[in-house]
């Protein structure tokens, strides 16, 4: 069932698995504000029984990043150019970037597990979109790169927090400041990729992972995801307390004593 198909984004749902496809292969799925709005809308349209969201890109590249048209004086049709935004008030600029970020924030909702299926180039905004997901399965030809610094910018589409969490501060700084490519072997070794497979096996590997994730009871996965997501911000003792509270909820639920 197709719930959305516009501005280079297609959302389909099959039972408890939703697939969000970047569908502008002619431009290597380059991103624009219109695409970001469509991605945010896709998140709002998910039926309540969806448990897994797969993010994929059509064609040879997952996403080549921000469409370079954004840097031209005219920008995109019907959109303020980046130069126009720079000339605006601080509050307006902040609000616009916050709106763009909404395309990247919903993938880590505790009631979902999101999987990015990444092949070819995942550059800049494309890298950050892959980082927005909980898990990443990548093809052997993957090329991650954070090129914003090379353009005089910073990664501002929510990618810095998960990148540091996955690879640590020093490696994240080196990747971002140099803009270099991270290939499949390194991506798996440093924790950017959960799994590396040949390109023709990417869809199958993602399907197998989704099936394994669905096998566990939904509420147990939700509680576990919340525990792990919050662990870095808690002390050891706080995490112990959170574990006890989560387990008490699960035991009461299994005993039929839940709310």
C-alpha positions as CSV (number, residue, x, y, z in Angstrom):
1,X,0.0,0.0,0.0
2,X,1.4,3.4,-1.0
3,X,0.7,6.2,1.4
4,X,2.9,8.9,-0.1
5,X,4.6,9.5,-3.4
6,X,5.9,13.1,-3.9
7,X,9.0,15.2,-4.1
8,X,11.3,12.2,-4.5
9,X,9.9,10.3,-1.5
10,X,7.7,7.2,-1.6
11,X,6.2,5.6,1.5
12,X,4.8,2.1,1.2
13,X,3.5,-0.2,4.0
14,X,3.3,-4.0,4.1
15,X,1.7,-5.2,7.3
16,X,4.1,-4.1,10.1
17,X,7.0,-3.0,7.8
18,X,7.1,0.4,6.2
19,X,9.5,1.3,3.4
20,X,10.6,4.9,2.7
21,X,12.3,5.2,-0.7
22,X,14.3,8.1,-1.9
23,X,13.0,8.0,-5.5
24,X,15.0,10.5,-7.6
25,X,17.7,8.2,-9.0
26,X,18.4,10.6,-11.9
27,X,19.9,13.0,-9.4
28,X,21.4,10.3,-7.2
29,X,18.6,11.1,-4.7
30,X,20.0,14.6,-4.0
31,X,18.0,16.3,-1.3
32,X,16.1,19.5,-1.2
33,X,13.7,21.3,1.3
34,X,10.8,19.8,-0.6
35,X,12.2,16.3,-0.1
36,X,12.8,17.0,3.6
37,X,9.2,18.1,4.1
38,X,8.0,14.9,2.4
39,X,10.3,12.8,4.6
40,X,8.8,14.5,7.7
41,X,5.3,13.9,6.3
42,X,6.2,10.2,5.8
43,X,6.9,9.9,9.5
44,X,3.6,11.4,10.4
45,X,1.6,9.1,8.1
46,X,2.9,5.8,9.6
47,X,0.1,3.5,10.8
48,X,0.2,2.7,14.5
49,X,0.9,-1.0,13.9
50,X,4.2,-0.4,11.9
51,X,7.2,-1.8,13.8
52,X,10.0,-1.5,11.3
53,X,10.8,1.3,8.9
54,X,13.3,0.6,6.1
55,X,14.9,3.6,4.4
56,X,16.4,3.0,0.9
57,X,17.5,4.9,-2.1
58,X,16.7,4.0,-5.7
59,X,19.5,3.6,-8.2
60,X,23.2,3.3,-7.7
61,X,23.5,5.9,-4.8
62,X,21.6,6.1,-1.5
63,X,21.9,9.9,-1.6
64,X,24.5,12.2,-3.0
65,X,23.6,14.8,-0.3
66,X,22.2,18.3,-0.7
67,X,21.2,19.3,-4.2
68,X,23.9,21.9,-5.3
69,X,21.1,24.1,-6.6
70,X,20.7,25.1,-3.0
71,X,23.9,27.1,-3.3
72,X,22.9,29.1,-6.4
73,X,21.5,32.6,-6.0
74,X,18.0,31.5,-7.2
75,X,17.9,28.4,-5.1
76,X,14.9,26.1,-5.6
77,X,11.6,27.3,-7.2
78,X,9.3,28.6,-4.5
79,X,11.9,28.3,-1.8
80,X,14.1,30.9,-0.2
81,X,17.7,30.5,-1.3
82,X,20.3,29.8,1.3
83,X,21.6,33.3,0.6
84,X,18.2,34.7,1.4
85,X,18.1,32.7,4.6
86,X,21.5,34.0,5.6
87,X,20.3,37.6,5.2
88,X,17.2,37.0,7.4
89,X,16.7,37.4,11.1
90,X,18.4,34.9,13.5
91,X,15.0,33.6,14.7
92,X,13.8,32.9,11.1
93,X,17.1,31.2,10.2
94,X,16.9,29.0,13.3
95,X,13.3,28.1,12.7
96,X,14.0,27.2,9.1
97,X,16.9,24.9,10.0
98,X,14.7,23.3,12.7
99,X,12.0,22.6,10.1
100,X,14.6,20.9,7.8
101,X,15.8,18.8,10.8
102,X,12.3,17.3,11.2
103,X,13.0,15.0,8.3
104,X,15.8,13.4,10.3
105,X,14.3,13.2,13.8
106,X,11.5,10.7,13.8
107,X,13.5,7.7,12.7
108,X,14.6,6.9,16.3
109,X,11.1,6.9,17.9
110,X,11.0,4.3,20.6
111,X,8.0,2.5,19.0
112,X,9.9,1.8,15.8
113,X,13.2,0.3,14.7
114,X,14.5,2.0,11.6
115,X,17.0,0.4,9.2
116,X,18.9,2.3,6.5
117,X,19.8,0.2,3.4
118,X,22.8,2.1,2.0
119,X,24.5,1.5,-1.3
120,X,26.9,3.7,-3.3
121,X,27.3,7.3,-2.2
122,X,25.9,8.6,1.1
123,X,27.3,12.1,1.2
124,X,26.6,15.0,3.6
125,X,22.8,15.1,4.1
126,X,22.7,11.5,2.8
127,X,25.2,10.4,5.4
128,X,23.2,12.2,8.1
129,X,20.0,10.6,6.9
130,X,21.6,7.1,7.2
131,X,22.8,8.1,10.7
132,X,19.3,9.2,11.6
133,X,18.3,5.5,11.5
134,X,18.8,3.0,14.3
135,X,20.7,0.5,12.2
136,X,22.6,0.5,8.9
137,X,23.0,-2.4,6.5
138,X,25.4,-1.4,3.7
139,X,26.5,-2.7,0.3
140,X,30.2,-3.3,-0.3
141,X,30.3,-0.2,-2.6
142,X,29.2,2.2,0.1
143,X,30.9,5.5,0.4
144,X,30.1,7.7,3.4
145,X,31.4,11.2,3.6
146,X,30.6,14.3,5.6
147,X,31.4,17.1,3.1
148,X,29.8,20.1,4.8
149,X,33.0,21.4,6.3
150,X,34.6,21.3,2.9
151,X,31.9,23.7,1.8
152,X,32.4,26.1,4.7
153,X,29.4,24.7,6.6
154,X,28.7,22.3,9.4
155,X,26.6,19.1,9.5
156,X,23.4,20.4,10.9
157,X,20.8,17.8,10.0
158,X,21.1,15.9,13.3
159,X,24.1,13.7,12.2
160,X,26.7,14.9,14.7
161,X,25.2,13.3,17.8
162,X,24.8,9.7,16.4
163,X,28.2,9.9,14.6
164,X,30.0,10.7,17.9
165,X,28.0,8.0,19.6
166,X,29.0,5.4,17.1
167,X,32.6,6.2,16.4
168,X,33.8,8.5,19.2
169,X,34.7,12.2,19.2
170,X,38.2,11.9,17.7
171,X,37.2,9.8,14.7
172,X,34.0,11.8,14.2
173,X,36.1,15.0,14.1
174,X,38.6,13.6,11.6
175,X,35.8,12.3,9.3
176,X,33.9,15.6,9.4
177,X,36.9,18.0,9.2
178,X,38.6,16.1,6.3
179,X,35.4,15.2,4.4
180,X,37.1,11.9,3.4
181,X,35.3,8.8,2.3
182,X,34.5,6.0,4.7
183,X,34.2,2.7,2.8
184,X,32.5,-0.5,3.8
185,X,35.3,-2.3,5.6
186,X,36.0,0.7,7.8
187,X,32.3,1.5,8.3
188,X,31.7,-2.0,9.7
189,X,34.9,-1.9,11.8
190,X,34.2,1.4,13.5
191,X,30.5,0.8,14.1
192,X,28.9,2.8,11.3
193,X,27.6,-0.3,9.7
194,X,25.8,-3.2,11.4
195,X,26.4,-5.4,8.4
196,X,28.1,-5.3,5.0
197,X,26.8,-7.4,2.1
198,X,27.3,-7.6,-1.7
199,X,25.1,-5.1,-3.4
200,X,22.7,-7.7,-4.9
201,X,22.1,-9.1,-1.4
202,X,21.3,-5.8,0.3
203,X,17.5,-6.0,0.1
204,X,17.5,-9.6,1.2
205,X,19.8,-8.9,4.2
206,X,17.5,-6.0,5.3
207,X,14.4,-8.2,5.0
208,X,16.1,-10.9,7.1
209,X,17.1,-8.3,9.8
210,X,13.5,-6.9,9.8
211,X,12.1,-10.4,10.3
212,X,14.4,-11.1,13.2
213,X,13.5,-7.8,14.9
214,X,9.8,-8.5,14.5
215,X,10.1,-12.0,16.1
216,X,10.4,-10.5,19.6
217,X,7.3,-9.1,21.4
218,X,6.9,-5.4,20.4
219,X,6.7,-4.0,24.0
220,X,9.9,-5.8,25.0
221,X,11.7,-4.2,22.0
222,X,10.3,-0.8,22.8
223,X,11.4,-1.0,26.4
224,X,14.8,-2.3,25.4
225,X,15.3,0.4,22.8
226,X,14.4,3.1,25.3
227,X,16.8,1.7,27.9
228,X,19.7,1.6,25.4
229,X,18.9,5.0,23.9
230,X,19.0,6.6,27.3
231,X,22.0,4.8,28.7
232,X,24.7,7.3,27.6
233,X,22.9,10.1,29.5
234,X,22.5,8.2,32.7
235,X,25.0,7.2,35.4
236,X,25.5,3.5,36.1
237,X,23.2,3.6,39.1
238,X,20.6,5.5,37.1
239,X,20.7,2.9,34.4
240,X,20.3,0.2,37.0
241,X,17.2,2.0,38.3
242,X,15.8,2.4,34.8
243,X,16.4,-1.4,34.1
244,X,14.4,-2.3,37.2
245,X,11.5,-0.1,36.4
246,X,11.4,-1.4,32.8
247,X,11.5,-5.0,33.9
248,X,8.8,-4.4,36.5
249,X,6.5,-3.0,33.7
250,X,7.3,-6.1,31.6
251,X,6.6,-8.6,34.4
252,X,3.4,-6.9,35.3
253,X,2.3,-6.9,31.7
254,X,3.1,-10.5,31.2
255,X,1.2,-11.4,34.3
256,X,-1.8,-9.5,33.0
257,X,-1.5,-6.8,35.6
258,X,-0.5,-3.9,33.3
259,X,-2.6,-0.8,32.9
